[in-house]
Amino acid sequence: MNLITDEIYHYNNWKRILGYEEQEISDSCDSWKKLIHHEDLPYVLEKFHKQFEGEDYIVEYRIKCKTGQYKWLRTKGRVVQWSEDGKPMRMIGTNEDITDRKLIEQELKEKCKQLEQLKKEAEAANKAKSNFLANMSHEIRTPINGIIGMLQLLELTLLNEEQRRYVNRMKESTDLLVAIINDILDISKIEAGKLKIENKPYDLFITINTIYNNLLLQGSSKGLEIGFYFDPKIQTKVIGDEMRLKQILTNLTNNAVKYTDEGYITLRAELICSDSSFQKVRFAVIDSGIGVDGELKDKIFDNFEQGDLSNEKKYMGVGLGLSIAKRLAEEMGGTISYESEVGVGSSFYFICK
């Protein structure tokens, strides 16, 4: 391009890209400007003049074809000759047809918009589901509490052996239902982003020992051998969410008791590393239970996943315990992992600071 005479010298291929014959467009800057899309022209001219200040001249813009449609061009150029007084005289450059690339980019943008919209709709649906479950759980809890209260009063009356057996069975059922309701409320809070992690001082050994005592009570009733180890190097005075730590480990120990009919369950707390301001502890729940089937290994932490999928389930519950444990662990900045072999047992590990 001659910047003094405003003339453009080019190969014929440039006009053919746009569908024009050589004589159909004059070789002037004005002719070129008239073909540029009006929305892109200010940007193109701005970049054109800024190259004289040292900026690179690389622009992508729409330009009108003979058919009236627009193509995308990528123009790259630079000044190659200057006058003695420092004015630009001549520049060279290339024009590249990037229409196909731009169409692909546009299609990708549309797909991204659609995916973003689908994501928002899915999040809204998930939030609505969580709110519904939370509301329903609250509604169910009220009559359940009434039933529990009446059962407690019934226990105080004179009952024969058969009646007391019925009452005990009803209490077991209501306890299970309350546990399920609590799990649903927790998972609803987590999914709705309403779960709050608190940081308060507590004694870690006392907390873990309480979990062990509950495990000992549950496991002994099934004739299981219960083991416990607490690393003496662990600093017991800590700051964190004691209730959520209890919930995670209780879910893991309850799971171990549920799926272990004979053998042992061991609860361990081991120090991984520490300094003056923090310590990393690995908690482990190890059992000799039924293990995790290969088909479930990738889904075991999903909501409502259970090891027993038969119509007549041997193991009670709805499959939220491990999902809640994993979500809580992540909320606390920790991780949960496991190892398992069918018929041999499972080891679940929870690591947190």
C-alpha positions in Angstrom: 0.0 0.0 0.0 1.3 3.4 -1.0 0.4 5.6 2.0 1.2 8.8 0.1 -1.1 8.2 -3.0 -3.6 6.0 -1.1 -3.2 3.2 -3.7 -3.3 -0.5 -3.0 -1.2 -3.0 -4.9 -2.2 -6.6 -4.5 -2.4 -10.0 -6.0 -5.6 -10.8 -7.9 -6.4 -13.5 -5.3 -7.4 -10.9 -2.8 -10.4 -9.8 -4.9 -11.2 -13.3 -5.8 -11.6 -14.2 -2.2 -14.5 -11.8 -2.2 -15.9 -13.0 -5.5 -14.9 -9.8 -7.5 -13.2 -9.6 -10.8 -10.1 -7.4 -11.0 -11.9 -4.4 -12.7 -14.9 -4.5 -10.3 -13.1 -2.8 -7.4 -10.7 0.2 -7.7 -7.3 0.0 -6.1 -7.9 2.6 -3.5 -8.2 2.7 0.3 -11.7 4.2 0.1 -13.0 1.2 -1.9 -11.5 -1.1 0.6 -13.1 0.8 3.5 -16.6 0.8 1.9 -16.5 -3.0 2.0 -15.7 -3.4 5.7 -18.6 -4.0 8.0 -19.7 -0.8 9.6 -19.4 -2.3 13.1 -15.8 -3.3 12.4 -14.6 -0.2 10.5 -13.8 2.0 13.5 -11.7 -0.7 15.1 -9.9 -1.4 11.8 -9.0 2.2 11.3 -7.9 2.7 14.9 -5.5 -0.3 14.6 -4.4 1.0 11.2 -3.3 4.4 12.6 -1.8 3.0 15.8 0.7 1.0 13.8 2.4 4.3 13.0 3.0 4.6 16.8 4.7 1.3 17.0 1.8 -1.1 17.5 1.4 -4.3 15.5 -1.2 -4.1 12.8 -3.1 -7.3 13.1 -6.9 -7.1 12.7 -9.8 -9.5 12.2 -12.9 -8.0 10.6 -15.9 -8.7 8.3 -15.8 -7.6 4.7 -18.5 -7.6 2.1 -18.4 -10.1 -0.8 -19.9 -9.6 -4.2 -22.9 -11.8 -3.1 -23.7 -9.3 -0.3 -22.6 -11.8 2.3 -19.7 -11.1 4.6 -16.4 -13.0 5.0 -14.0 -12.8 7.9 -10.5 -11.6 7.0 -7.3 -11.5 9.1 -5.1 -8.7 7.9 -1.5 -8.4 9.1 0.8 -5.6 7.9 3.7 -3.3 8.7 5.3 -0.1 7.4 8.4 -0.9 5.4 9.3 2.6 4.2 9.5 5.9 6.0 10.2 9.4 4.7 13.2 11.4 5.9 11.0 13.4 8.2 9.6 10.1 9.8 6.3 9.8 7.9 5.1 6.4 6.8 5.2 5.9 3.0 4.7 2.3 2.2 3.4 -0.8 3.9 3.0 -4.4 3.1 0.7 -7.1 4.5 -1.3 -10.2 4.0 -5.0 -11.0 4.0 -6.2 -14.4 5.2 -9.7 -15.8 4.8 -10.6 -17.0 8.3 -14.3 -17.4 7.7 -14.4 -21.1 8.5 -12.5 -20.6 11.7 -14.8 -17.8 12.8 -17.9 -19.9 12.0 -16.4 -22.7 14.2 -15.7 -20.2 16.9 -19.2 -18.8 16.7 -20.6 -22.3 16.9 -18.5 -23.0 19.9 -19.7 -19.8 21.6 -23.3 -20.8 20.9 -22.7 -24.2 22.4 -21.0 -22.7 25.4 -24.0 -20.4 25.9 -26.3 -23.4 25.6 -24.2 -25.4 28.1 -24.1 -22.4 30.5 -27.9 -22.1 30.3 -28.3 -25.8 30.8 -26.0 -25.6 33.8 -28.0 -22.8 35.3 -31.2 -24.7 34.7 -29.7 -27.8 36.3 -28.4 -25.8 39.3 -31.9 -24.2 39.7 -33.5 -27.7 39.5 -31.0 -29.1 42.0 -31.6 -26.2 44.4 -35.4 -26.6 44.0 -35.0 -30.4 44.7 -32.8 -29.7 47.8 -35.3 -27.1 49.1 -38.1 -29.6 48.6 -36.3 -32.4 50.3 -35.4 -30.1 53.2 -39.0 -28.8 53.6 -40.4 -32.3 53.4 -37.9 -33.6 55.9 -38.9 -30.9 58.3 -42.6 -31.7 57.8 -42.0 -35.5 58.3 -39.9 -34.9 61.4 -42.7 -33.3 63.4 -45.1 -36.3 63.3 -42.1 -38.7 63.8 -41.2 -36.9 67.0 -44.7 -37.3 68.1 -44.5 -41.1 67.5 -41.2 -41.3 69.3 -42.7 -39.5 72.3 -45.7 -41.8 72.4 -43.4 -44.9 72.2 -41.4 -43.6 75.1 -44.6 -43.2 77.1 -45.7 -46.6 76.0 -42.5 -48.1 77.4 -43.4 -46.9 80.8 -46.6 -48.9 80.9 -47.0 -52.5 81.8 -46.2 -54.5 78.7 -45.9 -58.2 78.2 -42.9 -59.7 76.4 -44.5 -59.7 73.0 -45.7 -56.1 73.3 -42.3 -54.9 74.4 -40.8 -56.6 71.4 -43.2 -54.7 69.1 -42.3 -51.4 70.8 -38.6 -52.1 70.4 -39.1 -52.9 66.7 -41.1 -49.6 66.3 -38.3 -47.7 68.0 -35.7 -49.2 65.7 -37.8 -48.2 62.7 -38.3 -44.6 63.9 -34.6 -44.2 64.8 -33.8 -45.4 61.3 -36.3 -43.0 59.8 -34.9 -40.1 61.8 -31.4 -40.9 60.7 -32.5 -40.9 57.1 -34.3 -37.6 57.5 -31.2 -36.1 59.1 -29.1 -37.4 56.1 -31.5 -35.9 53.6 -31.4 -32.5 55.5 -27.6 -32.6 55.5 -27.2 -33.4 51.8 -29.8 -30.7 51.0 -27.8 -28.1 52.9 -24.6 -29.1 51.2 -26.1 -29.0 47.7 -27.8 -25.7 48.5 -24.6 -24.2 49.7 -26.0 -23.5 53.2 -23.6 -25.7 55.1 -21.4 -23.8 57.5 -18.1 -25.1 58.8 -17.3 -23.8 62.3 -13.8 -23.4 63.8 -13.9 -23.8 67.6 -11.4 -25.3 70.1 -11.9 -28.9 71.2 -10.1 -31.9 72.4 -9.4 -34.3 69.5 -8.7 -37.3 71.7 -12.0 -37.0 73.6 -13.9 -36.7 70.3 -12.3 -39.7 68.8 -12.6 -41.7 72.0 -16.4 -40.9 72.0 -16.6 -42.3 68.5 -14.7 -45.4 69.5 -17.0 -46.0 72.5 -20.0 -45.8 70.2 -18.3 -48.1 67.7 -17.5 -50.5 70.5 -21.1 -50.6 71.6 -22.4 -51.2 68.1 -19.7 -53.7 67.1 -19.9 -55.8 70.3 -23.6 -56.3 69.8 -22.7 -58.1 66.6 -19.8 -60.0 68.1 -17.1 -58.0 66.3 -13.6 -57.4 67.5 -13.1 -53.6 67.8 -9.6 -52.0 67.7 -8.5 -48.5 68.5 -5.2 -46.6 68.0 -4.6 -42.9 68.7 -1.1 -41.7 67.7 0.5 -40.2 70.8 2.3 -37.6 68.6 -1.0 -35.9 67.7 -1.7 -32.6 69.5 -5.1 -33.1 71.1 -6.0 -29.4 71.6 -7.2 -28.4 68.1 -9.4 -25.8 66.4 -12.0 -27.0 63.9 -15.6 -28.3 63.5 -15.9 -31.0 66.0 -19.5 -31.9 65.1 -18.7 -32.4 61.4 -15.6 -34.4 62.2 -17.8 -36.6 64.4 -20.3 -36.9 61.6 -17.8 -38.0 59.0 -16.2 -40.6 61.2 -19.5 -41.8 62.6 -20.8 -42.3 59.0 -17.6 -44.3 58.2 -17.9 -46.5 61.4 -21.6 -47.0 60.9 -21.0 -48.1 57.4 -18.3 -50.5 58.7 -20.7 -52.0 61.3 -23.5 -52.3 58.7 -21.4 -54.3 56.2 -19.3 -56.4 58.6 -21.0 -59.5 60.0 -17.9 -61.2 61.4 -14.3 -60.3 62.1 -13.1 -56.9 63.2 -13.3 -53.1 62.8 -10.5 -50.8 63.7 -10.5 -47.1 64.2 -7.1 -45.3 63.8 -5.8 -41.8 64.1 -2.3 -41.2 62.8 -0.1 -38.1 62.5 1.1 -37.5 58.9 3.0 -34.2 59.5 2.9 -31.1 61.6 4.6 -27.8 62.3 4.0 -25.0 64.8 0.6 -23.9 63.3 -1.0 -27.1 61.9 -1.0 -30.8 61.8 -2.2 -33.2 59.2 -4.0 -36.3 60.6 -5.1 -39.4 58.8 -8.2 -41.2 60.3 -8.8 -44.8 59.1 -11.7 -47.1 59.6 -10.7 -50.6 58.6 -13.0 -53.6 58.5 -13.3 -57.2 57.5 -16.7 -56.8 55.9 -18.1 -57.7 52.5 -16.0 -55.2 50.6 -17.0 -53.0 47.6 -18.1 -54.6 44.4 -16.2 -53.6 41.3 -19.3 -52.1 39.7 -19.7 -49.7 42.6 -16.1 -48.6 43.1 -16.5 -45.5 41.0 -19.9 -44.6 42.4 -19.6 -45.4 46.0 -19.6 -41.7 47.1 -22.6 -40.8 44.9 -26.0 -40.0 46.5 -28.2 -43.0 47.1 -25.6 -45.6 46.1 -25.5 -48.8 48.2 -23.7 -52.1 48.1 -26.9 -54.2 48.3 -29.1 -53.5 45.3 -31.3 -56.5 45.5 -35.0 -56.2 45.9 -34.9 -57.7 49.4 -32.2 -55.6 50.9 -30.2 -57.1 53.8 -28.6 -53.7 54.7 -30.9 -50.9 55.7 -30.4 -47.2 54.7 -30.7 -45.0 51.6 -27.0 -44.7 50.6 -26.2 -41.1 51.8 -23.7 -41.8 54.5 -20.6 -42.0 52.4 -21.8 -39.2 50.1 -22.3 -36.9 53.1 -18.9 -37.9 54.6 -17.1 -37.0 51.3 -18.9 -33.7 50.9 -18.2 -32.7 54.5 -14.5 -33.7 54.1 -14.2 -31.5 51.1 -15.9 -28.6 52.9 -13.4 -29.0 55.7 -10.5 -29.0 53.2 -9.8 -32.7 53.6 -10.0 -35.8 51.4 -11.6 -39.3 51.7 -10.3 -42.3 49.9 -10.6 -46.0 50.3 -9.2 -49.5 49.4 -11.4 -52.5 49.2 -11.5 -56.2 48.2 -14.7 -58.1 47.9 -15.0 -60.7 50.6 -11.9 -59.4 52.4 -12.9 -56.0 53.7 -12.5 -52.2 53.2 -10.3 -49.4 54.5 -11.6 -45.8 54.4 -9.2 -42.9 55.0 -10.0 -39.4 56.0 -7.2 -36.9 55.9 -7.6 -33.3 57.2 -5.6 -30.5 58.8 
